[in-house]
Structure formats: structure tokens, C-alpha cells
């Protein structure tokens, strides 16, 4: 049975959210409110604070893998699964907003979409948003995954995937787990190779994005493309 003072605190958190959303909430209180829906018989404030202390911020908690969440005292398998499902649902939410839309008309949605796909990943990943002739999004996919600081990318495999989707365009993307927003010479050379190979197949590379933490950098906007 939950203590009456704890139950009253839970009700106040829910009432605050119902009135104004998360306006005025501390990050630990946001986690605390979420935990009330999966930990019915516990005082979840200490658990929320332990999560924040270990993972640093709200993004760190929601980006954390299940096995690391479960190491926090009070967080069981179901609770950890619930938290990871929330992030996965947000990825699907943004994916549904991108699919069928022009990637040129909604650049902020595309950036948010890629940020959620890659933010928090601890290995370098490379993928593409495939588009049709009108630059409408067909599919987003991570195609290659490597280590903390590099991944092997094979343009031939990338183009084979594009042909399977009957794509006419691509937006390339990869992440820098170390946090650098600067494109390396290898990044620039790879982009050039993919652009040249795509042109032979009557396919356009529309842009290339780097995701570094919560920042998303466009090669075109930086003049690297």
C-alpha cells in the first residue's frame, strides 16, 4: 500500500501536468511522474533522482539501454522496458510525420527525426533517408554500424538498398558519439563518392547530416556539400 503522503504527491504531479503539461517541472519530476505508471506501490521520487544522478539529464535516462536502467536501485525489468518504449514511441511519432512529406519543406522535422534516431547511441552509425522523385520520404534506415569512433561504409551496399526502395534521392546521415560536429576528411570523401556513384544511377544525394549529441549539422548549410 502506498503511503497517503506519497499518494497525495502523485496526485499533485498529475494535476500539475493536466493543467500545464510539463511547464515548471524539474527533469527528475518528469521522470517521477512517468514512473508512477509502472511502479504503483513505491515512492518513486528517490528512484527518479537516482536515475538523473547516474545518467545526467532527461535525455540520458531515455537514451539509456535497458540493462543499464535495471542497474539502478528500484528499477526493474518492466520499468526499464517502459522507459525505453517511450523513446521508441517518440521515434515512431516523428517517423510518421516524415513519411510521405517533402524533406525539403520540413527541415526541422527531419533534424528532430534524425536526432531521436541517433542521439545517445554509443557506436558510430551510418544510414539514409530514401526519397521519391518529389523528395517525399520513403524510409529511414541505419545501414552500417561500427565502433565508438568509426564505421565501415560501403557505397555499393548503400546504393543497392536505395534501388530496392526504388529511391530517386537520399539524405545521408551519421553520428559522432564523441560529440564533434565537424566533418572529417573521410566524411567529405565518402560523401563525394556516394554523390558520384548515385549520379550514374540517376539518383540525387540531397544532403548529409551529422548528429552529435543534441546537435544536427547539415553539410549543405555548412558549405561542405
N, C-alpha and C positions, 0 to 999 in steps of 0.2 A: 504493500500500500504506500502511495506517495504521501509524504508529509504535507499537511494543509498549507504551510507557508510556501513550499515548493510548488504545489498545485496552483496556488494563487499567483505566484511569479510566472508560471507558464501561461496562465490565462491573460495576464497583463501583457506579456510579449505578443501573444496572438492578437489581442485587441489593438495594440500599437500598430502591428503590421496591417491589420484590417482597415485601420483608419488612414495610414500614410505610407504603406509599403515599408521599405527598409530605411526610410528617411529618419535620421537621428540614431540609428542602431550602430553600436560598435561592431566590428567584424566578429568578435567572439560571440556576441549576442545573436548574430545571423546564424552562426553555426549552432548555437544553443537552441534556437527555435527549430531548426531542421532536425536536430537530434530528438526533440520531443515526439516526433512522429515515428521514431524507430526504437527509442528507449523509453518505454512507458512507465517504468517503475523505478527510475533513478533520478537523482539530482544531476542534471546534465551540464550545469554551469562549470564545474571543475573539469569535466571531460572536454568541453569546448575550449577552455583555457589551455589545457594540456596540448590539444591539437594545434592551437595557434602558436604556442611556445615552440613546438617541435618543427612545424612547417612554415612559420614566419608570417604568413598572411592568408587571406581567404583563398587566393589563387593557389597557394601552396597546398592547402588542405584538399581542395577539389581536384588538383592535379596529381595528388599522391596515389601510388598504386595500392591495391587492396592489402597486400601483405605488409606494407609499412603502416597503413592506418591501423591494422589489427594489433600492432605492437604497442599502441597507446593504451594505457590502463583504462578499462571501461568500454573500449570499442571492440565489439565482437565482429564476427564474420558478416552478419546481416546488416549491422550498422555501417561497416566499411563498404559493403556492396551498395547500400543505399546512397552513400555519398558519391561513389564513382558513377552510379547511374544518373545522378543529377547532372554531372558534367557531360556524360554521353548524350543525355537528352537535349542539352543546350547545343551540342554539335549538330544533332539531327535537326533541331529547330532552325539553325542557320543554314544548314544544307537545304532544307525545304524552301527557304527564302531565296536561295541562289538558283536552284534547279529551274531551268526554263526562262531565266531572266538574262538580259544582256549584261555581261560582265563589265562593259564599258559604262553603262548607265547607273550602276550601283557599286562604285569602287569601295565605299566604306563597308558595305555588307560583305564584299569579297575579302577585305582585310580582316574584318571580325571573324569571318568564316575560317580563314587560314590561321589566325591567332589561336582560335579554340582547337583547331586540328593539331597544332604543333606546340603550343605553349606548354611547358612542363615536361616535354619529352627529353630524356637524358641521353639519347643517341641521335646522331645526325640522320635525318630522313630527307628523301627527295621524292617529289611527286608532281602531279599536274592536274589542272582543271581543264578538261576537254570541252570544246565548244563546237557548235554547228556553224554554218555559213554566216548566220546573223549574230554570231558571238554569244548565243544563248548557252548557258551551262548545261552540259550533258551529264557530267560525272566528275567527282573529285576523288583522287586515289593516290595514296602513298605507294610508290612502286619499288623504291630501294631504301634499305635501312642499314646503317653501318655502326660505327663506334661513336665515342664521345666527340671526336673531332674530325671524322671523315666518313664518307660513304662512297662506294664504287657505283658510278652511274654509267650505264651502257646505252648510248643513244639509239642503237638498233632495237633494243627491247622496249624502250620508251615509244618509238615510232610504231612498232608492232602493236602495242597496246592502243595507240591512237587510231590505227587502221581498223582494229577490231570494233572500236566505237564509231567508226565512220566519221571521225572528228575532222573538222576543217581548220581548227585553231587550237592553241594550247596556251595556258598560263603556267609557267614552271614555278615551282616553289621548293625551298628547302629551309631548314632551320640551322641555327648556330647555338647549340646548347651552352657554349661558353659565354654568350651574351654579346658578341661583336656584331655590329650592324654593317660592317664594311665587307664588301665583296672581295674575295681573294682573286688573284690572277687565275687560279684554277676555275673559280666560279665563272669568270668572264670568258675564259677559253671554252669551257663546256657550253655556255650559252651560245657562243658563236658557232660551234659545231652543230648544235641542235637546230639553230636557225637555218644554217646552210643545208642540212640534210632534209629539214621539213620543206624547204622551198622546192626541192626536187620532187616532192610528193604533192605539190600544190596545197601545202598546209602552212599556216602562219603561226609563228610564236608571237603572242601578243604582249607578253611581259614576263618578268621573272621576279619573284618576291623572296626576300629573306625574312624569316621570323626569328627574332632574338628576344627572348623573354616576352614582354608585352608589347614590343615594338615590331611593326611590319614595314619593311622598306621595299619600295618599288625600284627596280633597275631603271625603268623609263624616267621616273621622277628624279632620280639621281644623275641621269645622263650617262649611265653605264651601258645602256642597251644599244 
